[in-house]
Amino acid sequence: MKTLKMIEEAVKVTQSNLNKNDIDEETRELELRKLNALMEIVSYVKSLAWLKQSQAKEKMRFLIKTKFNYERTKKEFNISSINAVEVFVSYANKKLLEKIGKDTVDLILRGEVDSAMVQFRANTGHDHQNLDFFIPGIAKFLPHPEKHKFMLLAECEEELILLGNLSHFMVSSMFEKADKTKLAHLLYILNSEDKKYEAEKELITRFLNGEFAEADGYKLSIESQVARVFKELDQQNLFI
């Protein structure tokens, strides 16, 4: 589907820009903003909120899962012909592009991220969400605002703690307490091609990807995950 390919290509280009070794801090910050904006759009696409009927959503979910295998889709949903599947995909593409905005992705790639996201959020009904409290990129994880008439604030304690931990204020407070020199060293390892830090980079990358998050079927605290990182590091460096 043309619109999905356009978004996918934009994400690849932005990720490629971020991975360049000679990128300066200002450019990196802009590319991160672009990527966060694109991933917010990806999240919306995956939600299938741009299609109204449940059967249409099921068809599109199947098409995405099968990488748009028209023959399998025809059989799965007992559709009369391949042409009928193509007509549905064309209709869905049109609906998605209307919601995202015809030039939204181009605006993001040109660096006009704010304008692009104002347009996207207005088209999709997300423009009323107050996301200014939160760190960039969090929107893709948040549900669409919805009133629950009989729910009390007191019932939402854990969720309020979660939002608090993701706020600019809390993250800023955490970084104020952190040792900037040690943070800088960790970031150097994470972004370095230095062979000396190859094993450490691999461990940090696995940690940030959540590979230490579980043990024996149990979710681990962040402290326990870090302890596992250092345990594995010790095992690698027995005689150092």
C-alpha positions in Angstrom: 0.0 0.0 0.0 1.5 3.3 -1.1 1.0 5.3 2.1 2.5 2.5 4.3 5.5 2.3 2.0 5.9 6.0 2.1 5.9 6.0 5.9 8.2 3.0 6.1 10.7 4.6 3.7 10.7 7.9 5.8 11.4 5.9 9.0 14.4 4.2 7.2 15.8 7.4 5.9 15.6 9.1 9.3 17.1 6.1 11.1 19.9 6.1 8.6 20.6 9.8 9.2 20.7 9.2 13.0 23.3 6.4 12.5 25.8 8.6 10.7 29.1 9.0 12.6 29.6 12.6 11.7 26.2 13.9 12.8 26.3 17.0 15.0 24.2 17.4 18.1 21.7 19.9 16.6 21.1 17.7 13.6 20.8 14.6 15.8 18.1 16.4 17.9 16.1 17.3 14.8 16.4 13.7 13.4 15.2 12.3 16.7 12.2 14.7 16.6 11.5 13.5 13.1 11.7 9.9 14.1 9.4 10.4 17.1 6.9 12.1 14.9 7.0 9.3 12.4 6.6 6.7 15.1 3.5 8.5 16.4 2.1 8.1 12.9 3.1 4.4 12.8 1.3 3.9 16.1 -1.8 5.5 14.6 -1.6 3.3 11.5 -1.3 0.1 13.6 -4.3 1.1 15.6 -6.5 0.9 12.4 -8.6 3.8 13.8 -8.6 5.2 10.3 -11.0 2.4 9.3 -14.5 2.4 10.8 -15.9 -1.0 10.2 -14.6 -4.0 12.2 -14.5 -6.2 9.1 -12.4 -3.7 7.2 -10.0 -3.5 10.2 -9.7 -7.3 10.1 -8.9 -7.4 6.4 -6.3 -4.7 6.8 -4.8 -6.4 9.8 -4.5 -9.6 7.8 -3.1 -7.8 4.8 -0.4 -6.1 6.9 0.5 -9.4 8.6 0.8 -11.2 5.2 2.7 -8.3 3.6 -0.3 -7.6 1.3 -0.7 -11.1 0.0 -3.8 -10.5 -2.1 -4.4 -14.2 -2.9 -4.3 -15.3 0.8 -6.6 -12.4 1.7 -9.1 -13.4 -1.0 -9.3 -16.9 0.4 -9.3 -15.9 4.1 -12.2 -13.5 3.7 -14.0 -15.4 0.9 -13.7 -12.3 -1.4 -15.0 -12.8 -5.0 -11.8 -11.7 -6.8 -8.3 -10.3 -6.6 -9.6 -7.2 -8.1 -12.0 -6.8 -5.2 -9.1 -7.0 -2.8 -7.2 -4.3 -4.8 -10.3 -2.1 -4.7 -10.4 -2.4 -0.9 -6.7 -1.6 -0.6 -7.1 1.4 -2.8 -10.0 2.6 -0.6 -8.1 2.0 2.6 -5.0 3.8 1.2 -7.2 6.8 0.4 -8.8 6.9 3.9 -5.4 6.6 5.6 -3.9 9.4 3.5 -6.8 11.6 4.3 -6.3 11.1 8.0 -2.5 11.5 8.0 -2.4 14.4 5.6 -1.1 14.3 2.0 2.1 16.2 2.8 2.5 15.4 6.5 5.4 12.9 6.0 7.1 15.3 3.5 6.9 18.1 6.1 8.5 15.9 8.7 11.3 14.9 6.4 11.9 18.6 5.5 12.3 19.3 9.3 8.9 21.1 9.6 7.9 18.7 12.4 5.7 21.0 14.4 3.6 22.0 11.4 3.3 18.4 10.3 2.1 17.1 13.7 -0.4 19.9 14.1 -1.9 18.9 10.8 -1.7 15.1 11.6 -3.3 15.5 15.1 -6.0 17.8 13.8 -6.9 15.3 11.1 -7.0 12.3 13.5 -8.7 14.1 16.4 -5.6 14.0 18.6 -5.0 17.7 18.5 -6.7 18.2 21.9 -4.3 15.8 23.7 -2.1 17.7 26.2 1.2 16.1 25.6 3.4 19.0 26.6 3.9 17.5 30.1 5.6 14.4 28.7 9.0 13.5 27.2 9.1 13.3 23.3 7.9 10.1 21.7 5.5 9.1 24.5 2.4 9.8 22.4 2.8 6.5 20.5 2.2 4.6 23.8 -0.8 6.5 25.1 -4.4 5.6 24.3 -6.8 8.1 22.8 -8.5 10.2 25.5 -11.8 8.7 26.5 -14.3 9.5 29.3 -15.2 6.7 31.7 -18.2 8.0 33.6 -17.9 5.9 36.7 -14.2 5.8 37.2 -12.6 7.7 40.1 -9.2 9.3 40.1 -8.4 7.3 43.3 -8.7 4.1 41.2 -5.9 5.3 38.9 -3.0 5.5 41.3 -0.6 3.3 39.4 -1.4 4.9 36.1 -0.8 8.4 37.6 2.6 7.3 39.0 3.4 6.0 35.4 2.5 9.4 33.9 4.5 11.2 36.6 7.6 9.1 35.8 7.3 10.0 32.1 6.9 13.8 32.7 9.5 16.4 31.8 9.7 17.4 35.5 10.4 13.9 36.8 12.9 13.0 34.0 14.6 16.4 34.5 14.9 15.7 38.3 16.4 12.3 37.6 19.1 13.7 35.3 19.9 16.5 37.8 20.9 13.9 40.3 22.9 11.8 37.8 26.7 12.1 37.3 27.0 13.8 34.0 30.6 12.4 33.5 29.4 8.8 33.9 26.4 9.4 31.7 28.7 10.9 29.0 30.9 7.8 29.2 28.0 5.4 28.9 26.8 7.3 25.8 30.3 7.2 24.3 30.3 3.4 24.7 26.8 3.1 23.2 27.8 5.2 20.1 31.4 4.1 19.8 33.0 1.8 17.2 36.0 1.5 19.5 37.0 -2.2 19.7 38.0 -1.7 23.3 34.4 -1.2 24.3 32.8 -3.7 21.9 31.6 -6.2 24.6 30.4 -3.4 26.9 28.4 -1.8 24.0 26.8 -5.1 23.2 25.7 -5.5 26.9 24.3 -2.0 27.1 22.5 -2.4 23.8 20.9 -5.7 25.0 19.9 -4.1 28.3 18.3 -1.1 26.6 16.4 -3.5 24.3 14.9 -5.3 27.3 16.9 -8.5 27.0 17.6 -8.6 30.8 14.0 -7.7 31.7 12.9 -11.3 32.6 14.3 -14.3 34.4 12.5 -17.6 34.9 9.3 -16.1 33.6 9.4 -13.2 36.1 9.6 -9.5 35.3 12.7 -7.9 36.9 13.1 -4.5 38.5 15.5 -2.1 36.7 18.0 -2.6 39.5 17.9 -6.4 39.1 18.4 -6.0 35.3 21.5 -3.8 35.8 22.8 -6.4 38.3 22.5 -9.1 35.6 24.4 -6.9 33.2 27.3 -6.5 35.6 27.2 -10.2 36.4 27.6 -11.1 32.8 30.3 -8.5 32.4 32.2 -10.1 35.3 31.9 -13.5 33.6 33.4 -12.1 30.4 36.3 -10.5 32.3 37.4 -13.3 34.6 41.1 -12.4 34.6 41.0 -8.6 33.9 
